[in-house]
Amino acid sequence: MSQNVSLKEESNKVPAVPRYNAEIVAGALMLAESRQIASRLLEGVTDSELKKLLVEDNILQKRSPSTALRQAALIKKRLQLVNSELLRVIADGTREVATQALLAAAIKHNKLLGDFMLRVVKEHWLAYEKQLKRSDWPRFLEECQHIDPTILTWSKATRQKIGQVVVRCLIEARYIDGARSLQITPVHIYGEVLDYLRRNDEQYALACMEIFDER
């Protein structure tokens, strides 16, 4: 199911709860790191136990504890939005399937990623434009700030970094073939992820990920 409402048709009022957040600057899909966190969540570790694993055992293999804690915080926020079924896919599934599961979780956590897929990548594809433009991100963000003025409080560097991370997410999930070419590549949603999204009525994430489905 796709969403065809233009961003410009959304309300210009400041939302009670911001639609967008800048937390994605901490990292893209981070498959290897997410597998580690997902496994620990499935084991039922406490916050203090997880912090010890991150800082003392360095399970994410980061150069500094602060980096590990920052990335783990973002990953945990994403993973807490899905149930144990998808956590298991992320922890133990094949690389391709786990990456799509992570994309679904990332979309649920950050609607900038999802809306960019719906409003920019999909529109390019439907218009037979198979390549994104460098100007797409700033133009998209300008539209978004009319919906959520919170974006106006972000620095220029933060806005640029978010754009880079969003593109990186799409490259990792194979919706784009590279940061230089920005060539759009059609994606098939794997059964495990598709079934999960349908069974759990995840219509928004499903619409974002099925942008190549012309039904």
C-alpha positions in Angstrom: 0.0 0.0 0.0 1.5 3.3 -1.0 1.0 6.8 0.4 0.4 9.4 -2.3 -0.3 12.5 -0.1 2.2 15.2 -0.9 4.3 16.6 1.9 3.0 20.0 1.0 -0.5 18.9 1.8 0.4 18.1 5.4 -0.4 20.5 8.2 2.1 23.4 8.7 1.4 23.5 12.4 4.1 22.5 14.8 3.2 18.9 15.7 2.7 18.0 19.4 5.2 15.2 18.9 7.9 16.0 16.3 7.6 13.9 13.2 11.3 13.9 12.6 14.4 13.4 14.7 18.2 13.7 14.0 19.2 10.6 15.9 20.1 8.8 12.7 23.4 10.8 12.5 24.8 8.1 14.9 24.9 5.5 12.1 23.3 3.8 9.2 21.9 0.3 9.4 25.0 -1.1 11.3 24.3 -4.8 10.6 27.2 -6.3 12.6 26.5 -4.0 15.6 22.8 -4.6 15.4 23.2 -8.3 15.4 25.2 -8.0 18.7 22.5 -5.9 20.3 19.6 -7.9 19.0 21.2 -11.1 20.4 21.6 -9.5 23.8 18.1 -8.2 23.9 16.8 -11.7 23.0 18.9 -13.0 25.9 17.2 -10.5 28.2 20.3 -8.6 29.4 19.7 -5.6 31.6 20.7 -2.1 30.7 23.7 -2.3 33.2 24.8 -5.6 31.8 24.6 -4.3 28.2 26.6 -1.2 29.2 29.3 -3.5 30.7 29.4 -5.5 27.5 29.8 -2.4 25.4 32.4 -0.6 27.6 34.4 -3.4 29.2 34.0 -6.2 26.7 33.8 -3.9 23.6 31.4 -6.2 21.8 30.9 -3.7 19.1 34.7 -3.4 18.6 34.8 0.4 18.6 37.8 2.6 19.3 36.1 4.5 22.2 33.4 3.6 24.7 31.5 6.8 23.8 31.2 5.7 20.2 30.0 2.3 21.2 27.4 3.7 23.6 26.1 6.3 21.1 25.6 3.7 18.4 24.2 1.1 20.7 21.7 3.7 22.0 20.4 4.3 18.5 20.3 0.6 17.6 18.4 -0.2 20.8 15.8 2.5 20.1 15.2 0.9 16.7 15.1 -2.7 17.9 12.7 -1.8 20.7 10.1 -0.9 18.0 9.9 -4.5 16.7 9.1 -7.8 18.4 11.2 -10.8 19.1 10.3 -12.4 15.8 12.1 -9.7 13.8 14.8 -9.5 16.4 15.6 -13.1 15.7 15.7 -12.4 12.0 18.2 -9.6 12.7 20.3 -11.7 15.0 20.4 -14.9 13.0 19.0 -14.3 9.5 21.1 -14.1 6.4 22.9 -10.9 5.7 20.3 -9.8 3.1 17.2 -10.6 5.1 18.6 -9.2 8.3 19.5 -5.9 6.5 16.0 -5.6 5.2 14.7 -6.2 8.8 17.0 -3.5 10.0 15.7 -1.1 7.3 12.2 -1.7 8.5 13.2 -0.9 12.1 15.1 2.2 11.0 12.1 3.4 9.1 9.9 3.0 12.1 12.4 5.0 14.2 13.1 7.7 11.7 10.5 9.0 9.3 13.0 11.1 7.4 14.3 7.9 6.0 10.9 6.5 5.3 9.5 9.7 3.8 12.6 10.1 1.6 12.0 6.7 0.2 8.3 7.4 -0.4 8.5 11.0 -1.7 11.8 11.0 -3.5 13.0 7.6 -4.4 9.6 6.3 -5.4 8.7 9.5 -7.4 11.9 9.2 -9.3 11.2 5.6 -10.1 7.6 6.2 -11.2 8.9 9.1 -13.4 11.4 6.7 -15.0 14.2 8.7 -13.5 16.5 5.9 -12.3 19.1 8.1 -10.7 18.8 10.4 -7.7 20.2 14.0 -7.8 22.5 15.7 -5.3 19.8 18.4 -5.0 17.1 15.9 -3.9 18.1 15.9 -0.3 18.1 19.6 0.5 14.9 20.1 -1.5 13.2 17.3 0.4 14.4 18.6 3.7 13.1 22.1 2.8 9.6 20.5 2.3 9.9 18.5 5.5 10.6 21.6 7.6 7.2 22.9 6.7 5.7 19.9 8.4 8.1 19.8 11.3 9.9 23.1 12.1 12.1 21.2 14.5 14.4 20.7 11.5 15.1 24.5 11.5 16.9 24.0 14.8 19.4 21.6 13.2 22.8 22.9 12.1 23.8 22.7 8.4 26.3 20.1 9.2 23.7 17.9 10.9 21.4 18.2 7.9 24.1 17.2 5.5 25.2 14.3 7.8 21.7 13.0 8.0 21.4 13.0 4.2 24.6 11.1 3.9 23.4 8.5 6.5 20.0 8.1 4.7 21.8 7.4 1.5 24.1 5.0 3.2 21.1 3.1 4.6 19.6 2.8 1.1 23.0 1.6 -0.3 23.3 -1.0 2.5 19.7 -2.2 1.7 20.5 -2.1 -2.1 17.9 0.5 -3.0 20.8 2.6 -4.4 23.9 1.1 -5.9 26.4 3.6 -4.7 27.0 7.1 -3.3 28.6 8.3 -6.4 26.2 7.1 -9.1 23.0 7.3 -6.9 21.5 4.8 -9.3 18.2 3.4 -8.1 17.9 -0.4 -8.1 14.6 -2.3 -7.6 14.4 -4.4 -4.5 12.5 -7.6 -3.8 11.3 -7.8 -0.2 12.2 -11.1 1.4 9.4 -13.3 2.6 10.4 -13.2 6.3 10.3 -9.4 6.4 7.3 -9.0 4.1 5.2 -11.5 6.2 6.3 -9.8 9.4 5.2 -6.4 8.2 1.9 -7.6 7.0 1.0 -9.6 10.1 1.9 -6.7 12.3 0.0 -4.1 10.3 3.2 -2.1 9.6 1.6 -0.2 6.8 4.0 2.7 6.8 7.2 0.7 6.8 5.6 -1.6 4.2 4.7 1.3 1.9 8.3 2.7 2.2 9.9 -0.6 1.4 7.5 -1.6 -1.5 8.2 1.6 -3.5 8.8 -0.5 -6.6 5.5 -2.3 -6.4 3.2 -0.7 -8.9 0.0 -2.4 -7.6 
